[in-house]
Amino acid sequence: MMNFIKNLISEIKTRLLKNKMPACIDEIDERDFGAKAIAGSPTKADLVDIDFQNIDPEWIDQLDTDFCVGAGKAYFKEATEKKKMSFAGAFAMGCKAKGYVPNWGISILAVMKGAASFGVPEEDKWKYKIWTPLSPNTSGRNYFANWRNMPQDVLDNAAEHKDASYFRIEYPYGWDIFDTFRAYLYKFKDKQAVIQTGVDEHNVTLIGQETQDGELKLKSIDSYGGQSINYRIGKAINGYRYFSRSEANQLFNGYMAFDIPRALAELLVEYNGKAIKTKDNAKCYLVKDGKKHYLAEEKIAWSNNCLLDEPYNVYEITKEDLSRIPDGEPAKFEDGKYYPIVRRIIEKYKIT
């Protein structure tokens, strides 16, 4: 009886404090893959002044939970899997990645790790039920947040829907959060990219940009069904929330997920900006913007800051790893960072 009363009190508190309790923690892991090494930084050409929206999923209502980060992941998974995915399951897998179920709230990073390691189950496999005294042990936040409660068929279903890799957004020099986020969204709009980030200890899922009241703003989809609450002004905005430049610059670290195998992602990060070759072949390649670019001559490698500082700094990799990295356009001598220096060397020593 006492446990029932405690659970009831906890449930009442949760209902009363809904949307006001911390549910999204900002976290960074220095081992994260950076998006720049994988796909290249966005350019000014990606900063467009047009309205666009990368996904249009069915609204999710997180109900009486702190599962907002799970909802953000479920939005992304629905776009890529073409199925409605479980926001509760995404949250639970984030907890599994941490190794325990926190009392309230996890980070976007944890949800990213969970989806990459364990996947996300479909909605009908792990459908959230509000806590009820009639079934206190199989309903509510604490039950659905705990992956240990998932039957094996749910775990197997989740494993079929893993993210290949996730990446933390990196900011080009001199760019603010607002421009960086909207440029990445536009750069990858054909891949239905979204950005999971947060504000006011709450996850928001950026899906595009739209002009509101004559001002271009970032557009996000929220996780309160048909309402989106702007805590600062207490305004509900029909399921979407918009961020001006000043508001966007207060957002958390942003994360994206791409369908890039982890083995490839690790190679791209490890050798980004470096020259690579196989042991039995003299051909060198520059790894840049997620691709390998053929270096026709050693002097091209010099001009790309691969060999100038350390003349023998060409990294040997296996044929298998080399084949994993997609081909890009051949590197151009004039594109190198040290082209003026190399040109003087070539002219001085009459190198051909």
NUBATOR-153126 format. One line per 4 residues: number of its first residue (from 1); for each residue x, y, z of C-alpha. Coordinates in nm, 3 decimals, always signed. Layout:
BEGIN
NUM = X:Y:Z  ...
***
This chain:
BEGIN
1 = +0.000:+0.000:+0.000  +0.283:+0.238:+0.086  +0.450:+0.176:-0.250  +0.123:+0.253:-0.425
5 = +0.090:+0.583:-0.237  +0.453:+0.676:-0.317  +0.399:+0.600:-0.684  +0.078:+0.800:-0.687
9 = +0.247:+1.101:-0.525  +0.534:+1.076:-0.774  +0.286:+1.061:-1.061  +0.096:+1.367:-0.935
13 = +0.422:+1.562:-0.905  +0.519:+1.461:-1.257  +0.184:+1.577:-1.395  +0.203:+1.909:-1.209
17 = +0.561:+1.976:-1.317  +0.518:+1.852:-1.673  +0.735:+2.043:-1.921  +0.912:+2.223:-1.635
21 = +1.152:+1.955:-1.516  +1.496:+1.922:-1.675  +1.468:+1.660:-1.946  +1.756:+1.734:-2.183
25 = +2.116:+1.763:-2.068  +2.383:+1.933:-2.278  +2.681:+1.702:-2.309  +2.987:+1.675:-2.524
29 = +3.225:+1.386:-2.581  +3.563:+1.466:-2.732  +3.555:+1.128:-2.907  +3.253:+1.234:-3.112
33 = +3.291:+1.222:-3.487  +3.286:+1.575:-3.620  +3.061:+1.638:-3.918  +3.329:+1.848:-4.090
37 = +3.559:+1.549:-4.142  +3.274:+1.337:-4.272  +3.101:+1.563:-4.516  +3.287:+1.891:-4.519
41 = +3.192:+2.223:-4.368  +2.896:+2.408:-4.517  +2.979:+2.708:-4.731  +2.820:+3.047:-4.780
45 = +2.634:+2.894:-5.074  +2.439:+2.686:-4.821  +2.308:+2.999:-4.650  +1.995:+3.052:-4.854
49 = +1.712:+3.295:-4.782  +1.432:+3.060:-4.881  +1.183:+2.854:-4.683  +1.252:+2.481:-4.675
53 = +1.159:+2.186:-4.456  +1.347:+1.855:-4.465  +1.088:+1.628:-4.300  +0.718:+1.640:-4.220
57 = +0.657:+1.362:-3.966  +0.351:+1.292:-3.756  +0.360:+1.490:-3.433  +0.476:+1.309:-3.120
61 = +0.335:+1.382:-2.775  +0.577:+1.286:-2.499  +0.285:+1.295:-2.254  +0.391:+1.279:-1.888
65 = +0.754:+1.189:-1.957  +1.097:+1.341:-1.992  +1.143:+1.157:-2.323  +1.190:+1.466:-2.542
69 = +1.529:+1.346:-2.668  +1.366:+1.015:-2.759  +1.105:+1.203:-2.957  +1.376:+1.386:-3.149
73 = +1.541:+1.060:-3.244  +1.203:+0.907:-3.337  +1.135:+1.197:-3.576  +1.463:+1.133:-3.755
77 = +1.411:+0.757:-3.766  +1.059:+0.797:-3.906  +1.202:+1.003:-4.193  +1.471:+0.747:-4.276
81 = +1.285:+0.423:-4.195  +0.946:+0.534:-4.334  +0.779:+0.396:-4.021  +0.655:+0.547:-3.698
85 = +0.923:+0.480:-3.438  +0.902:+0.455:-3.059  +1.009:+0.770:-2.876  +1.002:+0.571:-2.552
89 = +1.219:+0.304:-2.711  +1.471:+0.562:-2.834  +1.494:+0.703:-2.481  +1.535:+0.355:-2.331
93 = +1.820:+0.274:-2.569  +1.987:+0.599:-2.465  +1.963:+0.480:-2.106  +2.108:+0.146:-2.211
97 = +2.404:+0.329:-2.363  +2.458:+0.497:-2.026  +2.416:+0.168:-1.843  +2.144:+0.286:-1.606
101 = +1.813:+0.472:-1.597  +1.855:+0.826:-1.455  +1.579:+0.968:-1.236  +1.504:+1.232:-1.498
105 = +1.652:+1.331:-1.829  +1.943:+1.221:-2.046  +2.150:+1.398:-2.309  +2.110:+1.407:-2.684
109 = +2.454:+1.248:-2.703  +2.326:+0.948:-2.501  +2.033:+0.900:-2.739  +2.270:+0.919:-3.037
113 = +2.493:+0.653:-2.882  +2.193:+0.434:-2.801  +2.053:+0.446:-3.154  +2.394:+0.369:-3.307
117 = +2.469:+0.084:-3.068  +2.129:-0.075:-3.010  +1.883:+0.082:-3.256  +1.529:+0.211:-3.205
121 = +1.217:-0.010:-3.196  +0.908:+0.062:-3.402  +0.622:+0.239:-3.227  +0.388:-0.060:-3.215
125 = +0.663:-0.271:-3.056  +0.719:-0.041:-2.757  +0.419:+0.191:-2.736  +0.418:+0.416:-2.433
129 = +0.136:+0.389:-2.177  +0.072:+0.654:-1.914  +0.116:+0.526:-1.559  -0.198:+0.389:-1.403
133 = -0.261:+0.237:-1.058  -0.431:-0.054:-1.233  -0.102:-0.159:-1.392  +0.170:+0.018:-1.189
137 = +0.446:-0.226:-1.289  +0.392:-0.221:-1.666  +0.315:+0.144:-1.737  +0.458:+0.490:-1.689
141 = +0.793:+0.656:-1.729  +1.012:+0.429:-1.519  +0.885:+0.111:-1.683  +0.928:+0.229:-2.042
145 = +1.263:+0.399:-1.980  +1.415:+0.069:-1.868  +1.540:-0.140:-2.159  +1.555:-0.442:-1.927
149 = +1.176:-0.455:-1.947  +1.185:-0.502:-2.325  +1.105:-0.853:-2.451  +1.364:-1.006:-2.683
153 = +1.150:-0.947:-2.992  +1.149:-0.573:-2.914  +1.527:-0.570:-2.874  +1.561:-0.760:-3.201
157 = +1.331:-0.515:-3.376  +1.534:-0.221:-3.245  +1.855:-0.379:-3.372  +1.710:-0.374:-3.724
161 = +1.692:+0.007:-3.706  +2.037:+0.117:-3.594  +2.193:+0.448:-3.694  +2.515:+0.391:-3.885
165 = +2.699:+0.689:-3.730  +2.630:+1.017:-3.554  +2.819:+1.344:-3.569  +2.849:+1.659:-3.364
169 = +2.806:+1.980:-3.559  +3.125:+2.183:-3.588  +3.119:+2.558:-3.646  +3.317:+2.710:-3.935
173 = +3.546:+2.990:-3.824  +3.351:+3.310:-3.769  +3.008:+3.145:-3.794  +2.746:+3.153:-3.522
177 = +2.509:+2.869:-3.426  +2.219:+3.011:-3.626  +2.402:+3.018:-3.960  +2.582:+2.689:-3.897
181 = +2.264:+2.496:-3.819  +2.063:+2.631:-4.111  +2.354:+2.576:-4.352  +2.392:+2.212:-4.248
185 = +2.018:+2.158:-4.283  +2.022:+2.297:-4.636  +2.344:+2.118:-4.733  +2.184:+1.783:-4.647
189 = +1.821:+1.853:-4.726  +1.820:+1.577:-4.990  +1.915:+1.330:-4.716  +1.622:+1.451:-4.501
193 = +1.870:+1.564:-4.238  +1.753:+1.701:-3.904  +1.952:+1.842:-3.615  +1.885:+1.739:-3.258
197 = +1.967:+2.017:-3.015  +1.809:+2.173:-2.708  +1.711:+2.485:-2.520  +1.559:+2.544:-2.175
201 = +1.659:+2.185:-2.085  +1.432:+2.056:-2.360  +1.512:+1.880:-2.690  +1.405:+2.048:-3.012
205 = +1.443:+1.893:-3.357  +1.545:+2.140:-3.625  +1.389:+2.058:-3.961  +1.442:+2.367:-4.179
209 = +1.384:+2.739:-4.188  +1.088:+2.966:-4.247  +1.011:+3.336:-4.261  +0.797:+3.439:-3.965
213 = +0.677:+3.798:-3.923  +0.924:+3.912:-4.188  +1.222:+3.743:-4.019  +1.399:+3.426:-4.131
217 = +1.403:+3.175:-3.845  +1.507:+2.817:-3.780  +1.206:+2.587:-3.771  +1.180:+2.299:-3.526
221 = +0.922:+2.033:-3.454  +0.847:+1.977:-3.087  +0.725:+1.679:-2.885  +0.403:+1.801:-2.725
225 = +0.164:+1.688:-2.995  -0.011:+1.989:-3.145  +0.143:+2.239:-2.905  +0.492:+2.376:-2.869
229 = +0.569:+2.575:-2.560  +0.806:+2.869:-2.563  +0.889:+2.874:-2.193  +1.008:+3.233:-2.191
233 = +0.683:+3.376:-2.324  +0.447:+3.088:-2.242  +0.314:+3.075:-2.597  +0.182:+2.765:-2.776
237 = +0.267:+2.756:-3.148  +0.083:+2.467:-3.320  +0.349:+2.198:-3.282  +0.634:+2.402:-3.431
241 = +0.880:+2.629:-3.262  +1.082:+2.901:-3.434  +1.422:+3.042:-3.339  +1.549:+3.384:-3.437
245 = +1.924:+3.436:-3.460  +1.952:+3.553:-3.098  +1.739:+3.261:-2.971  +1.920:+3.005:-3.186
249 = +2.257:+3.116:-3.055  +2.151:+2.987:-2.712  +2.090:+2.632:-2.836  +2.286:+2.328:-2.718
253 = +2.543:+2.134:-2.916  +2.380:+2.001:-3.230  +2.395:+1.639:-3.351  +2.316:+1.474:-3.682
257 = +2.306:+1.110:-3.788  +2.409:+0.989:-4.133  +2.393:+0.655:-4.304  +2.770:+0.619:-4.308
261 = +2.923:+0.294:-4.179  +3.122:+0.348:-3.863  +3.433:+0.186:-4.015  +3.431:+0.448:-4.290
265 = +3.357:+0.732:-4.049  +3.655:+0.636:-3.834  +3.884:+0.637:-4.139  +3.760:+0.976:-4.254
269 = +3.816:+1.128:-3.912  +4.158:+0.968:-3.858  +4.299:+1.073:-4.196  +4.114:+1.398:-4.256
273 = +4.357:+1.644:-4.415  +4.629:+1.381:-4.454  +4.788:+1.199:-4.747  +4.742:+0.823:-4.766
277 = +4.870:+0.538:-4.983  +4.896:+0.161:-4.980  +5.226:-0.015:-4.915  +5.269:-0.155:-5.264
281 = +5.150:+0.145:-5.469  +5.306:+0.489:-5.514  +4.975:+0.666:-5.574  +4.889:+0.913:-5.299
285 = +4.550:+1.052:-5.203  +4.441:+1.348:-4.995  +4.150:+1.276:-4.759  +3.920:+1.577:-4.745
289 = +3.546:+1.645:-4.718  +3.466:+1.277:-4.671  +3.647:+1.160:-4.988  +3.992:+1.069:-5.117
293 = +4.139:+1.294:-5.385  +4.417:+1.163:-5.609  +4.744:+1.352:-5.572  +4.900:+1.329:-5.915
297 = +5.242:+1.450:-5.798  +5.429:+1.478:-5.473  +5.439:+1.856:-5.504  +5.059:+1.859:-5.491
301 = +5.079:+1.683:-5.159  +5.323:+1.948:-5.043  +5.085:+2.224:-5.139  +4.809:+2.056:-4.940
305 = +5.011:+2.069:-4.617  +5.061:+1.692:-4.617  +5.432:+1.666:-4.693  +5.571:+2.019:-4.654
309 = +5.610:+2.012:-4.275  +5.700:+1.641:-4.257  +5.841:+1.525:-4.593  +5.768:+1.159:-4.528
313 = +5.427:+1.210:-4.370  +5.225:+0.993:-4.606  +5.022:+0.739:-4.411  +5.011:+0.377:-4.526
317 = +4.674:+0.206:-4.503  +4.542:-0.128:-4.623  +4.384:-0.179:-4.963  +4.060:-0.265:-4.788
321 = +4.053:+0.064:-4.599  +4.152:+0.261:-4.909  +3.862:+0.104:-5.101  +3.617:+0.208:-4.826
325 = +3.683:+0.579:-4.882  +3.483:+0.713:-5.177  +3.663:+0.883:-5.465  +3.654:+1.258:-5.506
329 = +3.783:+1.485:-5.782  +4.163:+1.482:-5.829  +4.332:+1.736:-5.605  +4.445:+2.055:-5.776
333 = +4.787:+2.204:-5.712  +4.649:+2.556:-5.686  +4.398:+2.453:-5.419  +4.665:+2.378:-5.161
337 = +4.714:+2.583:-4.849  +5.087:+2.625:-4.919  +5.066:+2.673:-5.293  +5.262:+3.004:-5.296
341 = +5.549:+2.847:-5.097  +5.559:+2.534:-5.311  +5.552:+2.741:-5.627  +5.862:+2.930:-5.513
345 = +6.036:+2.601:-5.432  +5.951:+2.465:-5.774  +6.071:+2.779:-5.949  +6.393:+2.797:-5.744
349 = +6.495:+2.435:-5.804  +6.338:+2.409:-6.150  +6.125:+2.113:-6.046  +5.908:+1.975:-6.325
***
